[in-house]
Amino acid sequence: MTDEYEIFEKKCRAIQKANKKLLEGFREWMKAKGLGEATVKKHAQNTDFYINHCLLYDDPPKSAAEGVSGLDYFLGYWFIRKAMWASESSIRENTTSLKKFYTYMKETGQVGDDDLAELREEIREGLPEWLETVRRYDDPSIDIEDVW
């Protein structure tokens, strides 16, 4: 058991190291696009939560590139359950941050055009349901079993 956990932790550390570089590049890319410091910070924080927490939560942990297709799980379930600040506005904010992040990854050759197109489609199709799910989750009159 310990060996499996150590292997998992080692994979997570390697991904986190790569993610640190990705986030630094993402910040520089946003600054070059003319975004203000507060906006850059918010998008980087949102992205960090996704790539360094959600994607590393399960076994096997996933790289940021592998996470390009995981937004439905993240914004429709994981984020709502794990982030105390989950709300309609934070879900919308995260969609913007992650679209920007994966646009950066596409422009730097780390994900393909099809990956980005599918991510945008996943957001377009999933956003109404994610917003409805967070409303149900926050509604004290709805049993938690009826949220999903």
N, C-alpha and C positions, 0 to 999 in steps of 0.2 A: 504494500500500500504506500509506504513512504517513497519508494522508488517512483511510482506513478505520479505522486504528488510533486516530487522534485522535478520530474520531467515536465509536468504541466507548468510549474513555476518558472523553469528555465525557458520554456517557449514563451511564456508571458513576458518575461524580462527582455527577451530578444525582440519581441513585437513592440514593447514599450520604447525600447531604444530607437527602433526604426520610426515609431510614431513621433518621437520627440523631434527628429529631423523633419518629418513630414509637416508637423505643426509649425516649426520655424519657417520652412519654405512657404507654407500657406499664409502665415502672417506677412511675410515679405511680399508675396504675390498680391495680397489684399491692399497693402500700403501702396504698392506700385499702381494699383487700380484706382487710387485716390480715396480709399475709405479712411474715415477718421479713426483715431486711436481707440475710442470707446467701442466703435462698431467692430473693429478688428479684434479687440479683446473678447467681446461677446461671442462672435462667430468662432473664435479659437476655443473658448470655454465650452461652447455647445458641442463642437466637434470632438474635443478632448473627452468629454463625457461619453460620447458614443464609441470612439475608437479605443479608449483606454479603460473603459468600464464595461459597457454592454458587450462589446466584441470579445472581451477577455473573460467574461462571466462563465461561459459554457466550455465544456471540453469536447473537442479541441478548441483552443482559442483561435480567433480569426484575425488576419491582418486587415488593415484598412481597405485594401483593394478587394479582399473577399467580402467585406461588409457592404459593398455597393448595392447588393441585392437584399439587405436585411432590414430595410426601413419599416416594413409593415410590422414585423415583430417588435422592433424598437419603439416606434411611435404609437403603435396600436395596443401594446401590452407592457413591455419591459419598462419604458420610461414612465408610464402612468403609475405603475406599481412601485418603482424604486426611487423616483424623484419626488420629494415632498412638494416641490414647486411646480409640478405638472399642472398645466392649465391649457385652455384653448390657445391663449396667446403664446405660451412657451412651446407648444407643439408647432404652431405656425412659425415661430422664430427658429426652431430647430430645422424645419423643412428648408428655410432660406439658408441657414448656415451649412447644411449638408449638401444642398445644391451647389453652393459656392465651393465647398471643399472638393466635391467630386468633379466640378468643372476644372478646378486647379489640377486635380490628379489626371484628368483627361489631357489638359494642355501640357502636362509634363510627361505624358506617355505612360502613366501608371494604370490607367483604365482605358478601355476603348470607347469609341463613339457610341456603339450599341449599348454598352453598360450605362453610359450617362443618359441616353435616350430612355432606357428601361427604368432608371431611377426616377426621371422626371415623370414618366407615365405612372409609376407606382405611387408617387406623391399625388398626382392629379386624381387618380382613382381612389386612393386610400384616405386622403385628408378628411373628407366628410365623415367617414366612419370613425377615424381616430378622434375627431372632435366630439362626435356623439358618444364614444366610449368614455372619454374623460368626463363628459357631463353626467353620464350614468354613474361613474365611479365616485364622483363628488356629491351625488344626490343621496342624502341619508335615508330617503324613503325606499331606495332600491337595495335589495340584498346583494352582497358581493358576488354570489353565485350567478346572479342575473346580469352582471355587468358585461361578461363576455359571452 
